Amino acid sequence: MEISSSAIPFQETLSDETKNWLKDILSMLERNIADLIQDVDPMRRIFLAIKDNLTPNLAEALIPISNIEDQAPKMKKAQRNLTDRETLMAKKNSNKQEAKELAQRIDNLKNSSSKIEPELNQLRVRRAELEKELKSVKATIEHLESNLTQIPIAIKQKKQEMLTKVKEGKAIRSSLESILGSVEEDKQQIAEIDAIRLKAL
């Protein structure tokens, strides 16, 4: 409870000393209420010293002030409530801002998703084409590898065939050498025999 100077009328019935004490009390009342509650003893001492010299109205106004320390629990509770409320409001505002930022990030992710999807589809098509091409390449490689493994076998087979031909060639030469006469002689012989046939016609 605060008391202004107008609440303490300096009537002619008050002595100068009492008026000075009242001025001191008024100066104390102008302090912060939290500080006043914590240090009310000086004001209470002044009040107790002059209360018998005060008018009934002044005494009635100052009695609650002199016992204002009884309001300390309520004061502390009110201050704690203010602090808690301020902390909670700050947290509320912070959460609201964070929620707003998260919403913006979600929108950004949605937008990026719509941009990524077409490119992803193109890459999927390209992957299918590459897989098909790879399958063809693998088949070609397997075919060529199979051919490669057959080459030594084919070479061996052809060598064997060539050896056979060489042997046959030798046998043919040997047979040719065993035939008497020459080609011309044999042709002449045939011609002479054919002449006999023609003569008979």
C-alpha positions in Angstrom: 0.0 0.0 0.0 1.4 3.4 -1.1 0.6 6.7 0.5 1.1 10.0 -1.4 2.0 13.3 0.3 -1.7 14.3 -0.1 -2.6 11.4 2.2 -0.5 13.0 5.0 -1.9 16.5 5.6 0.4 18.5 7.8 -2.1 20.0 10.1 -1.2 22.7 12.6 -1.8 20.3 15.4 1.3 18.3 14.4 4.7 19.4 15.8 7.5 20.2 13.5 9.4 17.1 14.7 6.4 14.9 13.9 6.1 16.5 10.5 9.8 15.8 9.8 9.3 12.2 10.8 6.3 12.0 8.4 8.5 13.3 5.6 11.0 10.6 6.3 8.2 8.0 6.2 7.0 9.5 2.9 10.5 9.2 1.5 10.6 5.5 2.5 7.2 5.0 0.9 8.6 6.2 -2.4 10.9 3.2 -2.6 10.3 0.1 -4.6 7.6 -2.0 -2.9 9.8 -5.1 -2.9 12.6 -3.3 -1.2 10.2 -1.7 1.3 8.8 -5.1 2.4 12.3 -6.4 3.0 13.4 -3.4 5.1 10.3 -2.1 6.9 11.9 -1.8 10.4 13.1 1.8 10.1 9.7 3.0 9.1 8.0 1.0 11.8 10.3 2.5 14.5 9.4 6.0 13.3 5.7 5.1 13.3 5.8 3.7 16.8 7.7 6.7 18.0 5.1 9.2 16.6 1.8 7.3 16.5 0.5 8.9 19.7 1.1 12.3 18.1 -0.8 11.5 14.9 -4.3 12.4 14.0 -6.7 9.4 13.9 -6.7 9.5 10.0 -2.9 9.5 9.8 -2.7 6.7 12.3 -5.3 4.6 10.5 -3.4 5.1 7.2 0.0 4.3 8.5 -0.8 1.2 10.6 -1.1 -1.1 7.6 2.1 0.4 6.2 4.0 -0.4 9.4 2.9 -4.0 9.1 3.4 -4.3 5.4 6.0 -7.1 5.8 3.1 -9.4 6.5 2.3 -9.1 2.8 5.7 -10.6 1.9 4.4 -14.1 1.1 1.8 -12.6 -1.2 4.4 -10.3 -2.7 6.8 -13.2 -3.4 4.0 -15.3 -4.9 2.9 -12.4 -7.1 6.5 -11.8 -8.2 7.0 -15.6 -8.8 3.8 -15.6 -10.9 5.1 -12.7 -13.0 8.4 -14.4 -13.5 6.8 -17.7 -14.4 4.3 -16.1 -16.7 7.1 -14.2 -18.4 9.1 -17.4 -18.8 6.2 -19.3 -20.1 5.2 -16.5 -22.6 8.8 -16.4 -23.8 8.7 -20.2 -24.3 5.3 -20.0 -26.0 6.6 -17.4 -28.4 9.7 -19.5 -29.0 7.7 -22.6 -29.7 5.4 -20.6 -32.0 8.4 -19.4 -33.9 9.9 -22.8 -34.1 6.6 -24.3 -35.3 6.5 -21.6 -38.0 10.0 -22.5 -39.1 9.2 -26.2 -39.1 6.1 -25.5 -41.2 8.3 -23.6 -43.7 10.8 -26.4 -43.8 8.0 -28.9 -44.5 6.8 -26.7 -47.4 10.3 -26.5 -48.7 10.7 -30.3 -48.5 7.4 -30.7 -50.4 8.5 -28.3 -53.1 11.9 -30.0 -53.4 10.0 -33.4 -53.6 8.0 -32.2 -56.6 11.2 -31.0 -58.3 13.1 -34.2 -57.5 10.4 -36.7 -58.7 10.7 -35.9 -62.4 14.4 -36.2 -62.4 14.1 -39.4 -60.4 11.7 -40.9 -63.0 14.2 -40.0 -65.7 17.0 -41.7 -63.9 14.8 -44.8 -63.4 14.1 -45.0 -67.1 17.8 -44.5 -67.8 18.6 -47.3 -65.3 16.3 -49.7 -67.0 17.9 -48.8 -70.4 21.4 -49.4 -68.9 20.3 -52.7 -67.3 19.0 -53.8 -70.7 22.2 -52.8 -72.3 24.3 -54.4 -69.6 22.3 -57.6 -70.1 23.1 -57.5 -73.8 26.8 -56.8 -73.1 27.0 -59.7 -70.7 25.5 -62.0 -73.2 28.0 -60.9 -75.8 30.9 -61.3 -73.4 29.7 -64.8 -72.5 29.5 -65.7 -76.2 32.9 -64.3 -76.9 34.4 -66.1 -73.9 32.8 -69.3 -75.0 34.3 -68.8 -78.5 37.6 -68.0 -76.9 37.7 -71.3 -74.9 36.8 -73.2 -78.1 39.8 -71.8 -80.1 42.4 -74.1 -78.6 40.2 -77.1 -79.3 39.5 -75.9 -82.8 43.2 -75.3 -83.4 44.0 -78.8 -82.2 41.3 -80.3 -84.4 42.5 -78.4 -87.4 46.1 -79.5 -86.8 44.9 -83.1 -86.6 43.0 -82.6 -89.9 46.1 -81.0 -91.5 48.2 -83.9 -90.3 45.7 -86.3 -92.0 45.9 -84.2 -95.2 49.7 -84.3 -95.1 49.6 -88.1 -94.7 47.1 -88.4 -97.6 49.3 -86.1 -99.7 52.3 -88.4 -99.1 50.2 -91.4 -100.0 48.9 -89.7 -103.2 52.5 -88.9 -104.2 53.5 -92.4 -103.6 50.6 -93.7 -105.7 51.4 -91.2 -108.5 55.0 -92.3 -108.5 53.9 -96.0 -108.8 52.0 -95.2 -112.0 54.2 -96.0 -115.1 54.4 -93.6 -118.0 53.3 -90.0 -118.3 50.0 -88.2 -118.7 50.7 -87.6 -122.4 51.5 -91.2 -123.0 48.3 -92.2 -121.4 46.3 -89.7 -123.4 48.0 -91.0 -126.6 47.2 -94.5 -125.7 43.5 -93.6 -125.3 43.5 -91.7 -128.6 44.9 -94.7 -130.5 42.4 -97.0 -129.0 39.6 -94.6 -129.8 40.8 -94.4 -133.4 40.2 -98.1 -133.7 36.6 -97.5 -132.6 36.2 -94.7 -135.0 37.6 -96.7 -137.9 35.1 -99.4 -137.2 32.3 -96.9 -137.6 
